[in-house]
């Protein structure tokens, strides 16, 4: 049981409504052919499609922007314009990548810009919002983002090879205070509780976790809403559940808790 804060305690209680055993929850779009993306049920497109909000998608460690394309496609079906930001996740520091992201965002021709960051991408995003805020910022979704700490990264950082693997951005984050900017924005936090991932090789990752990030590590003080889904860390990039919840938060400022309990 997580008892760090009263707010997070309420969120963690919701895990009881989520099937976090070995059987995956039914996903929207299951059974589709390769390359097909089914529209997300329960969320109607806005009547006026002439002006769409833009969502900037930020990938995680060891990845590039193209890996988030499937998620971007789902959000476009939900009525958003999407763009993916790529950055050197291992070679660049957190501050350098936050500056790169701010310059990327500054070049976008969009009246309102939302953000969604996966894993390390969420940390880069929070660093940017804290140090290089953009006045057009709308809502923010963090998926599998280890805001509080990272057991897996801290364990890897004890050895030279591990430090090389996690890279300079993660090392900077482990050695600095977490950026505080949630109270200035509407931030939604998605955590996973299906333990499939590199954490199995690292060993000792506390439960519940998504295979890499512990649910408790994703707790963000001041977040507008938080939800725990039965997905693994990397699976978030392909999950219709995650896309549905991200779309809901970006549209409405809250997740669809009732839908996940069915």
N, C-alpha and C positions, 0 to 999 in steps of 0.2 A: 504494500500500500504506500502510495506517495503522499507525504504529509508536509511538503515543503511550504506550500501556501494554501490559503483557503480556496482561492480561485482555482488553482490547478487541481486541488482535491476534488472539486465539483466536476472538473473535466474528466479526471481519471475515473470517477465513479461511473461515467458514461461508458467506460470500456465494458461494463457489464452488459451493455446493450449490443456490443459488437462481438461477432463470432470470431474469436482469435484462436481457434483450434487449427488443426491441419487442413480443414475443408475451406476453400476460398469462398467468399461471398459471391453470389451471382453478379456478374458485371453487365452493364449496359453494352450491347453490341456483341455479346458472345455469339459465336456461330456465323459471323460474317466472313466473307471471302477475303483473301489477301488484298490489302490496299484499300479496303472499304472502311469508312468511319460512319457509324450510325449516329444520327442526331441524338443529343442528350435529352432523355425524356424528363418531363416535369418542368422544363425551363423554356418558355416561349420566346422567340426572337422579338425584339422591339419592333413596333409598327413602323417607326421612321428609321430606315436603314441608310439614309444619306450620309450621316456623320457617325462613324464608329469610334469608340474609344480604342486606344492602342495598348497592348499588353507586351511588355518587354520580358522575355524569358531568359533566365540566367542559369546555366548548367552547373554541375558540381565537379568534384575532383576527378582528374584523369579523363575528362570528357571535352567535347567540342560542341559548338552550337547545333550541329546537325542532329545530335542525339535527342534533342528536345522537339524535333519537328512533328512527331506524332501527336504530342500534347498540344502543340501549336495548332495543328489541324483541327483538333477537337474544339479548341477555344474559338477558332474562326467559325466553325459551325454554330457556335453559341452566339455569334454576332460581334466578335471583336476582330480588329486587325492585330496581328501578332508579328513580332520581330525577335530574332534570337541573337543574343550577345555572346561572342566567343572571347576567351581570354586565356592566358597561360597559367593554368591553375596550379602547376607545380613550381614553375620558374619565377613567377611574379609574386611580390608580396601582397598582402591584403590591401594595403594603402595604394599601391601601384594599380592594382586591378580595380579598386573603387574609383580611382581617378580615370582610368580607361572607360569604365562604365558611365561616369558622369559626362565625359566628352562624347561618347556614343549617344547618350540620351539627348544631349544638347543639340545634336545634329538631326533629331527627328522633328518632322513637321506634323505635330499633333497637338491639339488643344488640351487634351487630358491623357495622362500616361499612367497606367497601372503596371504593377510589377509582380512577377512570380519567380521565386528562386528555389532551386532544389539543392539541398545539402549545403556544400560550401558556397554555392551560388547565393543562398540566402544570407550567408555571412558577408559576402562581398556587397550584396544589396544593402544590408543594414549599415555597413561601413560607409557606403556612398551617401545614404540618407543622413547619416550623422555628420559627415564632413563636407559633402558637396550636394546639398539638397537642391532639388528642382521644384520650382513653384507649381508646375503642372502635375505633380504627383497626386494620383488618386488613391486607390486601395492597393494593399500589398498582401500577397499570399506566400507563406513560407512552408515548404514541404520537406519533411525529413531534415530540418535544419537544427544542428546541435547548438542552440543559443547559449545554454547554461554552461556546458562543458562537453567534452567528448572522451569517454572512457577509452574507446578504441584508438583515437589519435594520441591521447596521452600515453598509452601503453607503447605504441609504436615509436613515439618520440624519445623513449629511453635509450634506443640503440641507433647507431649511425645509419644503418641501412633503412631503418624505419623512418628516420628523419628525412632521408632522401625521398622516400616513397610519398610521405604526406606533403612535402614541399613547403615553400616559404610562406604561402598564405595561411596555411593551417598553423604553422609554427608561430607566426605573428599573433594569430587569434588566441592561441593557448597562453601567450605571454602578456596579454593586455586585458584591461577591463572590457567587458562586453559593451558594445555601443548602445546607448539609451536614446531611442527615438520613437518607440512604439506609441507613446502618449501623444505624439504630434500627428500620427497617421492612423488610419483604420487598417489594422494588421490581423490577418487570419492565419492560424497555425494548424497545419495538418501533420499528424504523427502516424506512423505505421506500427503495427504490433505483430506482423508475421515475420518471425526470426529466420529469414533466409538471406545470407550474404557473407561478406568477408569476416564478420564478427565471429563466425564459427571457427575460423582458422586462428584468430587472435586469442579467443578463449576468455571466459570469465565475464562476458558482457552481461550486465544485469538485465533481468526481465522486468517488464515487457520491453521488447526492442524490435526494430524492423530488420535485424540482421547486421546493422552497422551502428545505428543511433538509438539510444535508449529513449523511451517515451518521455521520461522525466527531463531529459536533456533538451527537449524541444520547448519546454514551458517558457513563455515570454511574458514577463510582467507587463501589464497594461495592454495586452492583446485584446482586440475586440471580440474574438471568438476563437475557440480551439476545438478540434475534433480528432478522434483516434479511429483509424480505419484498418481493416484487416488486409494490409498490403505490405510487401517487403520494400526495402530501400530503393533499389534500382527499378523495381516494378512500378513505382510511382510514375515514372515517365511514360508508361504504356497503359496505366490503369484508367478505365472509364469512370470508376468511382472518384478518383482524385480529380479528373477533369470536371466531372459533374459538380463536385463540391467547390472547386476553384471558381467555376463559372458562377455558381450561386453567390459566393462571397463577393466576387468582383462586381456582380450586378446589384446585390441587395445588402451587402455588409454583414451577412451572417451565413452560416452553413445550414445544410438541410439535415438536422439531427433526427427528425422524425422519419425521414426516408431511410436512414441507415439502420434504424431500429426494427424495420420491417423484415 
